[in-house]
């Protein structure tokens, strides 16, 4: 009886592994889920929800928040997320002088690296505010500027339904803007996973070369 039980457990485990491989192979496109403005008091809950639903994402961290919460930056990496640069104090970079832009970007690179997040390769300007100077400084630090194809509007109190529907508009290679903090965004995670899976899309990494979502390396 005991032997038969063990055999059943092994078979069940094998079927779970097999189904995971099957769903991984079923990806016929990749999308870039991004969450700005972390780390926050909600970061761990967001990471838990993403992991529970088999999703990976790029976390565009604010430098001063990363410096203040290094354990959460490490938690992002441990959860399989990618960490990007979102400036140090979240200003309108396109309204600043080059030296100020340089400070905002360089301090964030150092803060994230010091917190254990690695050296970011991706950069998102706050509010999407960019210009030739911002782009030039980002390039100087080896950063690829990433904006977005779809805005979830979660920063504008979008409902859970609206956030899920925004994710449902993504096509292969596209990137969506979301944020670390809104309760509706957190609540939407399980349904985001479902809507992507129903369309054969998987959560991928954003390529530093092209700025498009691709299969995780």
N, C-alpha and C positions, 0 to 999 in steps of 0.2 A: 504493500500500500504506500509506504513511505517512498519507495523508488519510483512508483508511478506518479506520485505527487511531484517529485523533483523533476521528472521528465516533462510533466505538464508545464511547470514553471519555466523550464528551459525553452520549451516550444513557444510559450507565450512571449517570452523575452525576445526570441528570435523574430517572431512576427512583428513585434513593435519596432525592432531595428529595421526590419525589411520595409515596413510601411514608411518609416522615416526616410529611408533611402529612396523609396518610390516617390514621395512627395518632393524630395530635393531634386530628383531627376525631372519632375513635372514642371519646373520653372521654365516658362517660355518668355520670360522677361523679368527685368529687375527695376525697382524703383528706390529712390532715396528718401527715406524718412528722416527729417531733421527736426531737432528740438533746440530752440534758442534760449538764452538768458539763464542757464544753469551755472553752477549747481545751486539748488534751492532746498527748502525744507521738504519739498515734494519729490526730490530726485530719486530717493531710494524706492518710493512707491512706484514711480514711473519705470524704473529699471526692473522692479519685480514684475510689473505687468507686461513689459516687453518680453522678458525672458519666458514668462509663463505662456505667452502666446507665440513663441518662436520667432520673434522679430528682433532685428538689429537696426541700429540707427546711428546717425551722426549727431553728436551733442556739441553745439556751438556755445562754448563756455565764455562767460565774462571773466576777464582776468582777475579782478579784485575778489570775485566770488570764489574762483578757483583757489586763490591764495588763502582765503579765509576758511575754506572747506576742503583741504587736500584729500581727506579720507573719501569724500564723495567723488572726487575725480578718479581716484583709484578704483572705487566701486564701479564707475562707468566702464573703465577698461576691463575689470574683472567680469563684468556682465556681457562682454563681447561688443561693446560699442566703440565707435571711433570718435575722437575728440578733436574739435576744431576751434579756431580763434574767432572770438566775437567782440574784440576790442577790450580795453581794460575797464573803462567806466561807462560804456554804452552811450557815447555822444554821437552827434551828427558829424561824422568824419569829413563829409564833403563841404563842411563850413569851416574847416580848420586849416591852419598852416601846415606845411609839410613836416616840420619838426614835431608838432603836436601829434600828427597822424603816426609818425615814426614811433613816438613814445607809447602811444596807445597799442600799437601792434607788437612792438618789441617786448614791452613789459608783459603782455599776455603770453607771448611765446615762452618767456622765462618762467612765468608763474605756473603755467600748465606743465611744463617740463619738470619743474621743482616739485610739483604735487604728484608726479608719477603718471602723468597723462601722455608722456612722450612729447616729441616736438611736432606740433601740428603742421599739416601740409595743406589744410583747407582753411579759408578765411571767409567769414560773412560780415559785411559791414552792417552795423545797426541801422534799422529802418530801410535797409537796402540802399542807403545813401552813399553813392560812390562817384568818383570822377577820375580824371587821368592821374592826379596826384595820389589818390588812395590806391588806385590800381598799381601805380609804379612802386609805391612803398611795399605793398603786399608782395609783388614780384621780387623785390629786393630781398625779402626774407624767405623766398622759396615757396610762397603761398599761392594757391589757386583760389581766385575769388569765386564764391558760389552764391548765387542768388536763388531763385526758385521758379518753377513752372506753374505751380498751383499754390495759392494762399488759402490755408484752412480757415482764416479769419478767427482763430481761437483767441487771439489777442483782443478781438472786438466782441467778446462774449457770444461767439457762435455756439449754437446748441450742439449736443452730442450728435444728433442726426445730421446736421450740416457738416460737422467735421468728418463724419464717416463718408458722407456723399462727396466731399472734396477729395478724399483719398480714392474714392471710386472713379474719379475722373483721370487719375494718373495713367499714363501709358509708358511703355518700355523706355527706360533711360531717364525718365523725368524725376524731378525733385519737388517735395512738398514742404512748405513752411508750417511748423507747429512750434509750440513753446513748452518749456519745463515749468509747470506751475498751475495752469488752468485746470480746475476740477473736471470740466467737461472733456478735456483732452485725455486725461487719465481714464475716465469712464469709457471713452470711445475705443480704447486700445483693442479689446477683444473683438469688436465688430470690424475694426480696421483689418485685423488679421483675417477675418472671415471674408471680407469683400475682396481683398487682394487674392486670397487663395481661390476664390470662385472664378477669378479671371486668369488664373495661372501665373500671377505675378508674385515675386518674392522680394523681400527687403534686402537690398544690396548695399554695397559700399559706393561712395562717390569717388570716381577716378580723379586723382590729382592732375592727370594728363588732359582729360577731356571735359571734366566737370559734370559728366553724366553718370547715372547709376549703372553699376556693372556687378557681375558676380563677385562675391567676397574673395579676396586673395587667399 
